[in-house]
Amino acid sequence: MSWIFAIFDIIIFGGQTIAQQPMGNVFTILVLLPSISLGARRLHDINRSGWWLLLWCTIIGIIPLLYWACKPGDNQQNDYGPDFEAGKET
C-alpha cells in the first residue's frame, strides 16, 4: 500500500508546473504527515528507528533510505513488533 501512495505522490507532485505551484504546496502539506508515517512504518519493518528518516535531509542519506525502502522486511519479530506477513498464507 505504501508503494501506491508513493507513486500517487510522485505523479501529482512531480507533474506541477509553475502556474500550479500554489496547489502543489497545498498538496505537499497534506501528504507530509502520511509520508512520514509510512516511512517510519517501513523502517520498523526492517528493525530500524523512524529517526533514520532524518537522513533524507542530507544528499548522501538518500542512498541508504532508498536501499532500505526496497529491502524485504524481517521474517521474524523485531523490536517494533511481530512480522506483518507471518499470519498470511501464500
PDB file of N, CA, C and O in Angstrom:
ATOM      1  N   MET A   1       0.813  -1.191   0.000  1.00  0.00           N
ATOM      2  CA  MET A   1       0.000   0.000   0.000  1.00  0.00           C
ATOM      3  C   MET A   1       0.862   1.262   0.000  1.00  0.00           C
ATOM      4  O   MET A   1       0.475   2.262  -0.604  1.00  0.00           O
ATOM      5  N   SER A   2       2.014   1.239   0.659  1.00  0.00           N
ATOM      6  CA  SER A   2       2.860   2.428   0.699  1.00  0.00           C
ATOM      7  C   SER A   2       3.427   2.755  -0.678  1.00  0.00           C
ATOM      8  O   SER A   2       3.677   3.922  -0.977  1.00  0.00           O
ATOM      9  N   TRP A   3       3.637   1.731  -1.531  1.00  0.00           N
ATOM     10  CA  TRP A   3       4.134   1.996  -2.886  1.00  0.00           C
ATOM     11  C   TRP A   3       3.081   2.736  -3.699  1.00  0.00           C
ATOM     12  O   TRP A   3       3.418   3.621  -4.485  1.00  0.00           O
ATOM     13  N   ILE A   4       1.821   2.388  -3.522  1.00  0.00           N
ATOM     14  CA  ILE A   4       0.751   3.072  -4.248  1.00  0.00           C
ATOM     15  C   ILE A   4       0.706   4.540  -3.831  1.00  0.00           C
ATOM     16  O   ILE A   4       0.561   5.427  -4.673  1.00  0.00           O
ATOM     17  N   PHE A   5       0.831   4.790  -2.533  1.00  0.00           N
ATOM     18  CA  PHE A   5       0.828   6.160  -2.034  1.00  0.00           C
ATOM     19  C   PHE A   5       2.017   6.934  -2.587  1.00  0.00           C
ATOM     20  O   PHE A   5       1.869   8.089  -2.988  1.00  0.00           O
ATOM     21  N   ALA A   6       3.198   6.312  -2.614  1.00  0.00           N
ATOM     22  CA  ALA A   6       4.397   6.985  -3.111  1.00  0.00           C
ATOM     23  C   ALA A   6       4.275   7.307  -4.599  1.00  0.00           C
ATOM     24  O   ALA A   6       4.651   8.397  -5.031  1.00  0.00           O
ATOM     25  N   ILE A   7       3.758   6.375  -5.376  1.00  0.00           N
ATOM     26  CA  ILE A   7       3.588   6.615  -6.810  1.00  0.00           C
ATOM     27  C   ILE A   7       2.578   7.737  -7.047  1.00  0.00           C
ATOM     28  O   ILE A   7       2.801   8.607  -7.889  1.00  0.00           O
ATOM     29  N   PHE A   8       1.476   7.718  -6.309  1.00  0.00           N
ATOM     30  CA  PHE A   8       0.481   8.785  -6.419  1.00  0.00           C
ATOM     31  C   PHE A   8       1.104  10.131  -6.063  1.00  0.00           C
ATOM     32  O   PHE A   8       0.849  11.130  -6.735  1.00  0.00           O
ATOM     33  N   ASP A   9       1.913  10.161  -5.021  1.00  0.00           N
ATOM     34  CA  ASP A   9       2.589  11.376  -4.589  1.00  0.00           C
ATOM     35  C   ASP A   9       3.501  11.909  -5.690  1.00  0.00           C
ATOM     36  O   ASP A   9       3.503  13.109  -5.965  1.00  0.00           O
ATOM     37  N   ILE A  10       4.270  11.032  -6.317  1.00  0.00           N
ATOM     38  CA  ILE A  10       5.194  11.452  -7.373  1.00  0.00           C
ATOM     39  C   ILE A  10       4.434  11.953  -8.600  1.00  0.00           C
ATOM     40  O   ILE A  10       4.807  12.963  -9.197  1.00  0.00           O
ATOM     41  N   ILE A  11       3.381  11.253  -8.969  1.00  0.00           N
ATOM     42  CA  ILE A  11       2.606  11.662 -10.147  1.00  0.00           C
ATOM     43  C   ILE A  11       1.990  13.041  -9.934  1.00  0.00           C
ATOM     44  O   ILE A  11       2.087  13.902 -10.808  1.00  0.00           O
ATOM     45  N   ILE A  12       1.366  13.256  -8.795  1.00  0.00           N
ATOM     46  CA  ILE A  12       0.704  14.536  -8.543  1.00  0.00           C
ATOM     47  C   ILE A  12       1.719  15.647  -8.302  1.00  0.00           C
ATOM     48  O   ILE A  12       1.627  16.708  -8.919  1.00  0.00           O
ATOM     49  N   PHE A  13       2.680  15.424  -7.420  1.00  0.00           N
ATOM     50  CA  PHE A  13       3.630  16.472  -7.062  1.00  0.00           C
ATOM     51  C   PHE A  13       4.629  16.726  -8.179  1.00  0.00           C
ATOM     52  O   PHE A  13       4.996  17.876  -8.421  1.00  0.00           O
ATOM     53  N   GLY A  14       5.074  15.688  -8.860  1.00  0.00           N
ATOM     54  CA  GLY A  14       6.064  15.840  -9.916  1.00  0.00           C
ATOM     55  C   GLY A  14       5.510  16.480 -11.167  1.00  0.00           C
ATOM     56  O   GLY A  14       6.279  17.012 -11.967  1.00  0.00           O
ATOM     57  N   GLY A  15       4.211  16.450 -11.365  1.00  0.00           N
ATOM     58  CA  GLY A  15       3.611  16.994 -12.566  1.00  0.00           C
ATOM     59  C   GLY A  15       3.186  18.447 -12.453  1.00  0.00           C
ATOM     60  O   GLY A  15       2.496  18.948 -13.341  1.00  0.00           O
ATOM     61  N   GLN A  16       3.569  19.129 -11.403  1.00  0.00           N
ATOM     62  CA  GLN A  16       3.154  20.515 -11.208  1.00  0.00           C
ATOM     63  C   GLN A  16       3.979  21.453 -12.090  1.00  0.00           C
ATOM     64  O   GLN A  16       5.191  21.280 -12.220  1.00  0.00           O
ATOM     65  N   THR A  17       3.324  22.442 -12.691  1.00  0.00           N
ATOM     66  CA  THR A  17       4.010  23.481 -13.445  1.00  0.00           C
ATOM     67  C   THR A  17       4.099  24.722 -12.570  1.00  0.00           C
ATOM     68  O   THR A  17       3.579  24.752 -11.455  1.00  0.00           O
ATOM     69  N   ILE A  18       4.762  25.738 -13.089  1.00  0.00           N
ATOM     70  CA  ILE A  18       4.918  26.979 -12.322  1.00  0.00           C
ATOM     71  C   ILE A  18       3.552  27.592 -11.993  1.00  0.00           C
ATOM     72  O   ILE A  18       3.353  28.098 -10.889  1.00  0.00           O
ATOM     73  N   ALA A  19       2.614  27.548 -12.942  1.00  0.00           N
ATOM     74  CA  ALA A  19       1.288  28.140 -12.715  1.00  0.00           C
ATOM     75  C   ALA A  19       0.514  27.397 -11.637  1.00  0.00           C
ATOM     76  O   ALA A  19      -0.346  27.983 -10.981  1.00  0.00           O
ATOM     77  N   GLN A  20       0.806  26.121 -11.446  1.00  0.00           N
ATOM     78  CA  GLN A  20       0.082  25.318 -10.469  1.00  0.00           C
ATOM     79  C   GLN A  20       0.835  25.200  -9.146  1.00  0.00           C
ATOM     80  O   GLN A  20       0.428  24.424  -8.281  1.00  0.00           O
ATOM     81  N   GLN A  21       1.898  25.932  -8.972  1.00  0.00           N
ATOM     82  CA  GLN A  21       2.742  25.790  -7.786  1.00  0.00           C
ATOM     83  C   GLN A  21       1.991  25.981  -6.468  1.00  0.00           C
ATOM     84  O   GLN A  21       2.239  25.205  -5.545  1.00  0.00           O
ATOM     85  N   PRO A  22       1.094  26.953  -6.312  1.00  0.00           N
ATOM     86  CA  PRO A  22       0.378  27.055  -5.025  1.00  0.00           C
ATOM     87  C   PRO A  22      -0.395  25.784  -4.685  1.00  0.00           C
ATOM     88  O   PRO A  22      -0.443  25.384  -3.522  1.00  0.00           O
ATOM     89  N   MET A  23      -0.991  25.153  -5.673  1.00  0.00           N
ATOM     90  CA  MET A  23      -1.707  23.902  -5.420  1.00  0.00           C
ATOM     91  C   MET A  23      -0.719  22.799  -5.047  1.00  0.00           C
ATOM     92  O   MET A  23      -1.033  21.936  -4.228  1.00  0.00           O
ATOM     93  N   GLY A  24       0.462  22.825  -5.640  1.00  0.00           N
ATOM     94  CA  GLY A  24       1.498  21.855  -5.288  1.00  0.00           C
ATOM     95  C   GLY A  24       1.939  22.016  -3.845  1.00  0.00           C
ATOM     96  O   GLY A  24       2.216  21.026  -3.167  1.00  0.00           O
ATOM     97  N   ASN A  25       2.008  23.249  -3.369  1.00  0.00           N
ATOM     98  CA  ASN A  25       2.368  23.495  -1.974  1.00  0.00           C
ATOM     99  C   ASN A  25       1.302  22.964  -1.028  1.00  0.00           C
ATOM    100  O   ASN A  25       1.625  22.388   0.011  1.00  0.00           O
ATOM    101  N   VAL A  26       0.050  23.150  -1.375  1.00  0.00           N
ATOM    102  CA  VAL A  26      -1.048  22.622  -0.554  1.00  0.00           C
ATOM    103  C   VAL A  26      -0.975  21.101  -0.516  1.00  0.00           C
ATOM    104  O   VAL A  26      -1.120  20.492   0.544  1.00  0.00           O
ATOM    105  N   PHE A  27      -0.750  20.490  -1.678  1.00  0.00           N
ATOM    106  CA  PHE A  27      -0.646  19.034  -1.745  1.00  0.00           C
ATOM    107  C   PHE A  27       0.512  18.531  -0.885  1.00  0.00           C
ATOM    108  O   PHE A  27       0.370  17.534  -0.177  1.00  0.00           O
ATOM    109  N   THR A  28       1.654  19.212  -0.941  1.00  0.00           N
ATOM    110  CA  THR A  28       2.809  18.812  -0.142  1.00  0.00           C
ATOM    111  C   THR A  28       2.483  18.852   1.347  1.00  0.00           C
ATOM    112  O   THR A  28       2.848  17.938   2.086  1.00  0.00           O
ATOM    113  N   ILE A  29       1.813  19.882   1.780  1.00  0.00           N
ATOM    114  CA  ILE A  29       1.439  19.991   3.192  1.00  0.00           C
ATOM    115  C   ILE A  29       0.484  18.867   3.586  1.00  0.00           C
ATOM    116  O   ILE A  29       0.589  18.318   4.682  1.00  0.00           O
ATOM    117  N   LEU A  30      -0.446  18.525   2.697  1.00  0.00           N
ATOM    118  CA  LEU A  30      -1.422  17.479   3.004  1.00  0.00           C
ATOM    119  C   LEU A  30      -0.804  16.085   3.076  1.00  0.00           C
ATOM    120  O   LEU A  30      -1.273  15.251   3.850  1.00  0.00           O
ATOM    121  N   VAL A  31       0.227  15.815   2.294  1.00  0.00           N
ATOM    122  CA  VAL A  31       0.799  14.465   2.268  1.00  0.00           C
ATOM    123  C   VAL A  31       2.050  14.327   3.134  1.00  0.00           C
ATOM    124  O   VAL A  31       2.617  13.237   3.212  1.00  0.00           O
ATOM    125  N   LEU A  32       2.487  15.390   3.775  1.00  0.00           N
ATOM    126  CA  LEU A  32       3.713  15.329   4.567  1.00  0.00           C
ATOM    127  C   LEU A  32       3.609  14.337   5.727  1.00  0.00           C
ATOM    128  O   LEU A  32       4.457  13.453   5.849  1.00  0.00           O
ATOM    129  N   LEU A  33       2.599  14.463   6.573  1.00  0.00           N
ATOM    130  CA  LEU A  33       2.474  13.564   7.723  1.00  0.00           C
ATOM    131  C   LEU A  33       2.227  12.111   7.323  1.00  0.00           C
ATOM    132  O   LEU A  33       2.850  11.219   7.899  1.00  0.00           O
ATOM    133  N   PRO A  34       1.338  11.832   6.352  1.00  0.00           N
ATOM    134  CA  PRO A  34       1.201  10.433   5.936  1.00  0.00           C
ATOM    135  C   PRO A  34       2.492   9.855   5.349  1.00  0.00           C
ATOM    136  O   PRO A  34       2.782   8.673   5.537  1.00  0.00           O
ATOM    137  N   SER A  35       3.261  10.674   4.647  1.00  0.00           N
ATOM    138  CA  SER A  35       4.527  10.196   4.084  1.00  0.00           C
ATOM    139  C   SER A  35       5.519   9.847   5.191  1.00  0.00           C
ATOM    140  O   SER A  35       6.204   8.827   5.114  1.00  0.00           O
ATOM    141  N   ILE A  36       5.596  10.679   6.203  1.00  0.00           N
ATOM    142  CA  ILE A  36       6.493  10.405   7.329  1.00  0.00           C
ATOM    143  C   ILE A  36       6.044   9.146   8.057  1.00  0.00           C
ATOM    144  O   ILE A  36       6.871   8.319   8.440  1.00  0.00           O
ATOM    145  N   SER A  37       4.744   8.998   8.247  1.00  0.00           N
ATOM    146  CA  SER A  37       4.210   7.816   8.919  1.00  0.00           C
ATOM    147  C   SER A  37       4.529   6.541   8.147  1.00  0.00           C
ATOM    148  O   SER A  37       4.962   5.551   8.737  1.00  0.00           O
ATOM    149  N   LEU A  38       4.321   6.557   6.838  1.00  0.00           N
ATOM    150  CA  LEU A  38       4.624   5.376   6.028  1.00  0.00           C
ATOM    151  C   LEU A  38       6.114   5.068   6.024  1.00  0.00           C
ATOM    152  O   LEU A  38       6.509   3.903   6.052  1.00  0.00           O
ATOM    153  N   GLY A  39       6.936   6.103   5.989  1.00  0.00           N
ATOM    154  CA  GLY A  39       8.382   5.889   6.034  1.00  0.00           C
ATOM    155  C   GLY A  39       8.821   5.264   7.348  1.00  0.00           C
ATOM    156  O   GLY A  39       9.660   4.363   7.359  1.00  0.00           O
ATOM    157  N   ALA A  40       8.260   5.737   8.455  1.00  0.00           N
ATOM    158  CA  ALA A  40       8.604   5.168   9.763  1.00  0.00           C
ATOM    159  C   ALA A  40       8.139   3.719   9.867  1.00  0.00           C
ATOM    160  O   ALA A  40       8.859   2.878  10.405  1.00  0.00           O
ATOM    161  N   ARG A  41       6.950   3.419   9.362  1.00  0.00           N
ATOM    162  CA  ARG A  41       6.464   2.029   9.383  1.00  0.00           C
ATOM    163  C   ARG A  41       7.366   1.128   8.551  1.00  0.00           C
ATOM    164  O   ARG A  41       7.644  -0.006   8.943  1.00  0.00           O
ATOM    165  N   ARG A  42       7.821   1.623   7.413  1.00  0.00           N
ATOM    166  CA  ARG A  42       8.701   0.829   6.552  1.00  0.00           C
ATOM    167  C   ARG A  42      10.028   0.568   7.256  1.00  0.00           C
ATOM    168  O   ARG A  42      10.554  -0.543   7.193  1.00  0.00           O
ATOM    169  N   LEU A  43      10.567   1.572   7.921  1.00  0.00           N
ATOM    170  CA  LEU A  43      11.820   1.375   8.651  1.00  0.00           C
ATOM    171  C   LEU A  43      11.623   0.418   9.820  1.00  0.00           C
ATOM    172  O   LEU A  43      12.529  -0.354  10.134  1.00  0.00           O
ATOM    173  N   HIS A  44      10.473   0.447  10.468  1.00  0.00           N
ATOM    174  CA  HIS A  44      10.198  -0.502  11.546  1.00  0.00           C
ATOM    175  C   HIS A  44      10.134  -1.925  11.010  1.00  0.00           C
ATOM    176  O   HIS A  44      10.482  -2.864  11.726  1.00  0.00           O
ATOM    177  N   ASP A  45       9.694  -2.107   9.753  1.00  0.00           N
ATOM    178  CA  ASP A  45       9.659  -3.442   9.150  1.00  0.00           C
ATOM    179  C   ASP A  45      11.047  -4.064   9.055  1.00  0.00           C
ATOM    180  O   ASP A  45      11.187  -5.286   9.094  1.00  0.00           O
ATOM    181  N   ILE A  46      12.071  -3.228   8.929  1.00  0.00           N
ATOM    182  CA  ILE A  46      13.439  -3.746   8.816  1.00  0.00           C
ATOM    183  C   ILE A  46      14.239  -3.488  10.094  1.00  0.00           C
ATOM    184  O   ILE A  46      15.470  -3.489  10.079  1.00  0.00           O
ATOM    185  N   ASN A  47      13.521  -3.266  11.201  1.00  0.00           N
ATOM    186  CA  ASN A  47      14.112  -3.109  12.538  1.00  0.00           C
ATOM    187  C   ASN A  47      15.011  -1.873  12.645  1.00  0.00           C
ATOM    188  O   ASN A  47      16.085  -1.931  13.243  1.00  0.00           O
ATOM    189  N   ARG A  48      14.578  -0.786  12.078  1.00  0.00           N
ATOM    190  CA  ARG A  48      15.283   0.491  12.195  1.00  0.00           C
ATOM    191  C   ARG A  48      14.329   1.518  12.794  1.00  0.00           C
ATOM    192  O   ARG A  48      13.114   1.441  12.611  1.00  0.00           O
ATOM    193  N   SER A  49      14.893   2.466  13.503  1.00  0.00           N
ATOM    194  CA  SER A  49      14.099   3.520  14.122  1.00  0.00           C
ATOM    195  C   SER A  49      13.587   4.495  13.063  1.00  0.00           C
ATOM    196  O   SER A  49      14.220   4.682  12.023  1.00  0.00           O
ATOM    197  N   GLY A  50      12.454   5.104  13.330  1.00  0.00           N
ATOM    198  CA  GLY A  50      11.913   6.111  12.424  1.00  0.00           C
ATOM    199  C   GLY A  50      12.781   7.356  12.329  1.00  0.00           C
ATOM    200  O   GLY A  50      12.652   8.131  11.381  1.00  0.00           O
ATOM    201  N   TRP A  51      13.655   7.552  13.292  1.00  0.00           N
ATOM    202  CA  TRP A  51      14.555   8.706  13.266  1.00  0.00           C
ATOM    203  C   TRP A  51      15.517   8.657  12.084  1.00  0.00           C
ATOM    204  O   TRP A  51      16.082   9.681  11.700  1.00  0.00           O
ATOM    205  N   TRP A  52      15.706   7.464  11.503  1.00  0.00           N
ATOM    206  CA  TRP A  52      16.562   7.346  10.320  1.00  0.00           C
ATOM    207  C   TRP A  52      16.006   8.154   9.151  1.00  0.00           C
ATOM    208  O   TRP A  52      16.740   8.440   8.205  1.00  0.00           O
ATOM    209  N   LEU A  53      14.736   8.526   9.193  1.00  0.00           N
ATOM    210  CA  LEU A  53      14.164   9.348   8.125  1.00  0.00           C
ATOM    211  C   LEU A  53      14.841  10.711   8.028  1.00  0.00           C
ATOM    212  O   LEU A  53      14.765  11.367   6.989  1.00  0.00           O
ATOM    213  N   LEU A  54      15.495  11.136   9.089  1.00  0.00           N
ATOM    214  CA  LEU A  54      16.204  12.416   9.049  1.00  0.00           C
ATOM    215  C   LEU A  54      17.374  12.388   8.073  1.00  0.00           C
ATOM    216  O   LEU A  54      17.893  13.441   7.703  1.00  0.00           O
ATOM    217  N   LEU A  55      17.798  11.189   7.648  1.00  0.00           N
ATOM    218  CA  LEU A  55      18.838  11.105   6.625  1.00  0.00           C
ATOM    219  C   LEU A  55      18.392  11.758   5.326  1.00  0.00           C
ATOM    220  O   LEU A  55      19.221  12.168   4.514  1.00  0.00           O
ATOM    221  N   TRP A  56      17.071  11.855   5.130  1.00  0.00           N
ATOM    222  CA  TRP A  56      16.542  12.457   3.915  1.00  0.00           C
ATOM    223  C   TRP A  56      16.991  13.912   3.783  1.00  0.00           C
ATOM    224  O   TRP A  56      17.014  14.455   2.678  1.00  0.00           O
ATOM    225  N   CYS A  57      17.345  14.542   4.892  1.00  0.00           N
ATOM    226  CA  CYS A  57      17.785  15.939   4.869  1.00  0.00           C
ATOM    227  C   CYS A  57      19.180  16.099   4.283  1.00  0.00           C
ATOM    228  O   CYS A  57      19.577  17.208   3.928  1.00  0.00           O
ATOM    229  N   THR A  58      19.923  15.012   4.178  1.00  0.00           N
ATOM    230  CA  THR A  58      21.259  15.065   3.591  1.00  0.00           C
ATOM    231  C   THR A  58      21.223  14.440   2.207  1.00  0.00           C
ATOM    232  O   THR A  58      20.399  13.568   1.933  1.00  0.00           O
ATOM    233  N   ILE A  59      22.100  14.880   1.353  1.00  0.00           N
ATOM    234  CA  ILE A  59      22.123  14.349  -0.016  1.00  0.00           C
ATOM    235  C   ILE A  59      22.561  12.897  -0.020  1.00  0.00           C
ATOM    236  O   ILE A  59      21.943  12.075  -0.696  1.00  0.00           O
ATOM    237  N   ILE A  60      23.604  12.562   0.711  1.00  0.00           N
ATOM    238  CA  ILE A  60      24.118  11.188   0.719  1.00  0.00           C
ATOM    239  C   ILE A  60      23.183  10.242   1.467  1.00  0.00           C
ATOM    240  O   ILE A  60      23.214   9.034   1.229  1.00  0.00           O
ATOM    241  N   GLY A  61      22.358  10.764   2.361  1.00  0.00           N
ATOM    242  CA  GLY A  61      21.446   9.929   3.135  1.00  0.00           C
ATOM    243  C   GLY A  61      20.306   9.341   2.332  1.00  0.00           C
ATOM    244  O   GLY A  61      19.640   8.412   2.789  1.00  0.00           O
ATOM    245  N   ILE A  62      20.074   9.864   1.150  1.00  0.00           N
ATOM    246  CA  ILE A  62      19.006   9.340   0.299  1.00  0.00           C
ATOM    247  C   ILE A  62      19.325   7.921  -0.149  1.00  0.00           C
ATOM    248  O   ILE A  62      18.420   7.103  -0.317  1.00  0.00           O
ATOM    249  N   ILE A  63      20.607   7.625  -0.345  1.00  0.00           N
ATOM    250  CA  ILE A  63      21.016   6.302  -0.844  1.00  0.00           C
ATOM    251  C   ILE A  63      20.624   5.185   0.117  1.00  0.00           C
ATOM    252  O   ILE A  63      19.968   4.238  -0.317  1.00  0.00           O
ATOM    253  N   PRO A  64      20.993   5.240   1.416  1.00  0.00           N
ATOM    254  CA  PRO A  64      20.557   4.148   2.296  1.00  0.00           C
ATOM    255  C   PRO A  64      19.040   4.092   2.473  1.00  0.00           C
ATOM    256  O   PRO A  64      18.483   3.005   2.625  1.00  0.00           O
ATOM    257  N   LEU A  65      18.368   5.230   2.457  1.00  0.00           N
ATOM    258  CA  LEU A  65      16.909   5.215   2.592  1.00  0.00           C
ATOM    259  C   LEU A  65      16.250   4.522   1.404  1.00  0.00           C
ATOM    260  O   LEU A  65      15.289   3.775   1.583  1.00  0.00           O
ATOM    261  N   LEU A  66      16.749   4.757   0.205  1.00  0.00           N
ATOM    262  CA  LEU A  66      16.206   4.065  -0.968  1.00  0.00           C
ATOM    263  C   LEU A  66      16.491   2.570  -0.900  1.00  0.00           C
ATOM    264  O   LEU A  66      15.648   1.755  -1.275  1.00  0.00           O
ATOM    265  N   TYR A  67      17.683   2.210  -0.420  1.00  0.00           N
ATOM    266  CA  TYR A  67      18.017   0.791  -0.269  1.00  0.00           C
ATOM    267  C   TYR A  67      17.079   0.130   0.741  1.00  0.00           C
ATOM    268  O   TYR A  67      16.548  -0.950   0.481  1.00  0.00           O
ATOM    269  N   TRP A  68      16.875   0.772   1.886  1.00  0.00           N
ATOM    270  CA  TRP A  68      16.007   0.209   2.921  1.00  0.00           C
ATOM    271  C   TRP A  68      14.560   0.145   2.458  1.00  0.00           C
ATOM    272  O   TRP A  68      13.823  -0.752   2.868  1.00  0.00           O
ATOM    273  N   ALA A  69      14.139   1.078   1.613  1.00  0.00           N
ATOM    274  CA  ALA A  69      12.765   1.056   1.107  1.00  0.00           C
ATOM    275  C   ALA A  69      12.523  -0.152   0.211  1.00  0.00           C
ATOM    276  O   ALA A  69      11.407  -0.669   0.148  1.00  0.00           O
ATOM    277  N   CYS A  70      13.567  -0.602  -0.480  1.00  0.00           N
ATOM    278  CA  CYS A  70      13.431  -1.746  -1.400  1.00  0.00           C
ATOM    279  C   CYS A  70      13.761  -3.078  -0.736  1.00  0.00           C
ATOM    280  O   CYS A  70      13.446  -4.135  -1.282  1.00  0.00           O
ATOM    281  N   LYS A  71      14.384  -3.038   0.419  1.00  0.00           N
ATOM    282  CA  LYS A  71      14.791  -4.254   1.125  1.00  0.00           C
ATOM    283  C   LYS A  71      13.565  -4.978   1.690  1.00  0.00           C
ATOM    284  O   LYS A  71      12.650  -4.332   2.200  1.00  0.00           O
ATOM    285  N   PRO A  72      13.540  -6.320   1.602  1.00  0.00           N
ATOM    286  CA  PRO A  72      12.415  -7.053   2.213  1.00  0.00           C
ATOM    287  C   PRO A  72      12.404  -6.870   3.737  1.00  0.00           C
ATOM    288  O   PRO A  72      13.451  -6.677   4.356  1.00  0.00           O
ATOM    289  N   GLY A  73      11.223  -6.931   4.320  1.00  0.00           N
ATOM    290  CA  GLY A  73      11.096  -6.803   5.767  1.00  0.00           C
ATOM    291  C   GLY A  73      11.640  -8.018   6.499  1.00  0.00           C
ATOM    292  O   GLY A  73      11.905  -9.054   5.890  1.00  0.00           O
ATOM    293  N   ASP A  74      11.805  -7.884   7.813  1.00  0.00           N
ATOM    294  CA  ASP A  74      12.281  -9.000   8.634  1.00  0.00           C
ATOM    295  C   ASP A  74      11.262 -10.130   8.632  1.00  0.00           C
ATOM    296  O   ASP A  74      10.055  -9.889   8.605  1.00  0.00           O
ATOM    297  N   ASN A  75      11.753 -11.364   8.660  1.00  0.00           N
ATOM    298  CA  ASN A  75      10.871 -12.531   8.665  1.00  0.00           C
ATOM    299  C   ASN A  75      10.466 -12.959  10.067  1.00  0.00           C
ATOM    300  O   ASN A  75       9.630 -13.849  10.219  1.00  0.00           O
ATOM    301  N   GLN A  76      11.030 -12.356  11.074  1.00  0.00           N
ATOM    302  CA  GLN A  76      10.715 -12.717  12.449  1.00  0.00           C
ATOM    303  C   GLN A  76      10.345 -11.450  13.222  1.00  0.00           C
ATOM    304  O   GLN A  76      10.420 -10.342  12.691  1.00  0.00           O
ATOM    305  N   GLN A  77       9.952 -11.628  14.459  1.00  0.00           N
ATOM    306  CA  GLN A  77       9.611 -10.483  15.301  1.00  0.00           C
ATOM    307  C   GLN A  77      10.865  -9.657  15.540  1.00  0.00           C
ATOM    308  O   GLN A  77      11.951 -10.202  15.736  1.00  0.00           O
ATOM    309  N   ASN A  78      10.709  -8.335  15.522  1.00  0.00           N
ATOM    310  CA  ASN A  78      11.830  -7.457  15.820  1.00  0.00           C
ATOM    311  C   ASN A  78      11.440  -6.527  16.970  1.00  0.00           C
ATOM    312  O   ASN A  78      10.430  -6.747  17.638  1.00  0.00           O
ATOM    313  N   ASP A  79      12.238  -5.501  17.193  1.00  0.00           N
ATOM    314  CA  ASP A  79      11.994  -4.583  18.315  1.00  0.00           C
ATOM    315  C   ASP A  79      10.672  -3.822  18.197  1.00  0.00           C
ATOM    316  O   ASP A  79      10.187  -3.270  19.185  1.00  0.00           O
ATOM    317  N   TYR A  80      10.088  -3.788  17.004  1.00  0.00           N
ATOM    318  CA  TYR A  80       8.885  -2.994  16.766  1.00  0.00           C
ATOM    319  C   TYR A  80       7.633  -3.840  16.602  1.00  0.00           C
ATOM    320  O   TYR A  80       6.586  -3.321  16.215  1.00  0.00           O
ATOM    321  N   GLY A  81       7.723  -5.131  16.890  1.00  0.00           N
ATOM    322  CA  GLY A  81       6.543  -5.985  16.843  1.00  0.00           C
ATOM    323  C   GLY A  81       6.733  -7.190  15.951  1.00  0.00           C
ATOM    324  O   GLY A  81       7.805  -7.389  15.380  1.00  0.00           O
ATOM    325  N   PRO A  82       5.676  -8.008  15.830  1.00  0.00           N
ATOM    326  CA  PRO A  82       5.773  -9.227  15.021  1.00  0.00           C
ATOM    327  C   PRO A  82       5.780  -8.915  13.530  1.00  0.00           C
ATOM    328  O   PRO A  82       5.434  -7.814  13.101  1.00  0.00           O
ATOM    329  N   ASP A  83       6.185  -9.915  12.755  1.00  0.00           N
ATOM    330  CA  ASP A  83       6.192  -9.800  11.304  1.00  0.00           C
ATOM    331  C   ASP A  83       4.763  -9.664  10.800  1.00  0.00           C
ATOM    332  O   ASP A  83       3.907 -10.483  11.134  1.00  0.00           O
ATOM    333  N   PHE A  84       4.503  -8.654  10.011  1.00  0.00           N
ATOM    334  CA  PHE A  84       3.159  -8.399   9.486  1.00  0.00           C
ATOM    335  C   PHE A  84       2.699  -9.514   8.555  1.00  0.00           C
ATOM    336  O   PHE A  84       1.517  -9.856   8.539  1.00  0.00           O
ATOM    337  N   GLU A  85       3.608 -10.076   7.790  1.00  0.00           N
ATOM    338  CA  GLU A  85       3.272 -11.104   6.804  1.00  0.00           C
ATOM    339  C   GLU A  85       3.217 -12.506   7.412  1.00  0.00           C
ATOM    340  O   GLU A  85       2.838 -13.446   6.713  1.00  0.00           O
ATOM    341  N   ALA A  86       3.577 -12.681   8.678  1.00  0.00           N
ATOM    342  CA  ALA A  86       3.681 -14.015   9.277  1.00  0.00           C
ATOM    343  C   ALA A  86       2.344 -14.744   9.309  1.00  0.00           C
ATOM    344  O   ALA A  86       2.321 -15.967   9.169  1.00  0.00           O
ATOM    345  N   GLY A  87       1.253 -14.050   9.485  1.00  0.00           N
ATOM    346  CA  GLY A  87      -0.048 -14.696   9.595  1.00  0.00           C
ATOM    347  C   GLY A  87      -0.719 -14.980   8.267  1.00  0.00           C
ATOM    348  O   GLY A  87      -1.783 -15.598   8.231  1.00  0.00           O
ATOM    349  N   LYS A  88      -0.115 -14.539   7.178  1.00  0.00           N
ATOM    350  CA  LYS A  88      -0.735 -14.728   5.867  1.00  0.00           C
ATOM    351  C   LYS A  88      -0.257 -16.018   5.225  1.00  0.00           C
ATOM    352  O   LYS A  88       0.899 -16.414   5.377  1.00  0.00           O
ATOM    353  N   GLU A  89      -1.157 -16.662   4.512  1.00  0.00           N
ATOM    354  CA  GLU A  89      -0.800 -17.862   3.766  1.00  0.00           C
ATOM    355  C   GLU A  89      -0.603 -17.495   2.307  1.00  0.00           C
ATOM    356  O   GLU A  89      -1.287 -16.621   1.775  1.00  0.00           O
ATOM    357  N   THR A  90       0.342 -18.175   1.666  1.00  0.00           N
ATOM    358  CA  THR A  90       0.576 -17.900   0.244  1.00  0.00           C
ATOM    359  C   THR A  90       0.003 -18.979  -0.623  1.00  0.00           C
ATOM    360  O   THR A  90       0.109 -18.909  -1.847  1.00  0.00           O
TER     361      THR A  90
END
